[in-house]
Amino acid sequence: MLKAEMKEVVLIFITLSLVTAHVTRDWSKILPSRETVHRGYNQLESSEDTRIVGGSEAVPNSIPYQAALRLFYDDGSTNFCGGSLITKRYVLTAAHCLVDNLVSLEVILGAHKFRENEATQQSIPTSTFKVHERFNNQTLENDVGVVYLETPAEINRYVQVIALPSRADVSNSFAGSAAIASGWGYTSTSASDVTEALRYINVTILTKAACSVTYKDVRDSVICSSGAGKKGLCAGDSGGPLAANKKLVGVASFRGFNGCEAGDPSGFSRVTSFLNWIKANTDAVIS
């Protein structure tokens, strides 16, 4: 597992202030609230500083499995995370997006500029979700969760399911594979808002040994992408997809403490480590 003396990391979801207590799609009234200072790995709190850095704006609806998650809490506040549509009924995301007295979610599918009511969008409210039973918010162990769509997604050219790895892929580290990470997170540590349009980066998946140079004793259930070219995750990208060979291989979990542009590897929960859990908690068919 990751130890306390490891290089400092931060969670990558963004806290937003809610102007009105009821659910609204007026995103222009929702802004990041504050920055959280992270002093050490054992002192991790919710981060407000994460989005795709060093990437490009995606062609509209070219990443049709990408989900935007608006998260509502019992104190009237809201957060933002990403996710991946894995079946018509379920979105896979990070566990740390679904804790801290979360009450309900709005799942937005088919979005490019998620703040706008695009004709391609499907907005699905839900209050049903599950966090991995062994999720540890301090170590980020088992950082996966699922969201149940009370209204099933309509599959079309704008909204599609991403394939999960097969059981034959469990022994595949994917090291050296080209991959795509995507999200609406910050494009720099100093940014003050999530991006208007969906962005993506082309990255290479690292070996466990290479990732451990930065983050000591990386668990087998973590998959890292290279930060070469100063590409990586930033606030707001938590829970989003890492896709390789047209399969979902990672769920965005953490980045380095040095800032989004530092070129440190980005950390994802390795999907092949959670196939049994996904099968037991969704209607996904694992081949």
Salt bridges, closest charged atoms under 4 A:
ASP26 OD2 - LYS29 NZ 3.51
ASP49 OD2 - ARG255 NH2 2.37
GLU57 OE2 - HIS112 NE2 2.81
GLU106 OE2 - ARG25 NE 3.11
GLU106 OE1 - ARG70 NH1 3.73
GLU133 OE2 - LYS130 NZ 2.98
ASP143 OD2 - HIS96 ND1 2.85
ASP169 OD2 - LYS247 NZ 2.68
ASP193 OD1 - ARG115 NH2 2.60
GLU196 OE2 - LYS113 NZ 3.55
ASP217 OD2 - LYS3 NZ 3.60
ASP220 OD1 - LYS208 NZ 2.64
ASP264 OD1 - LYS7 NZ 3.28
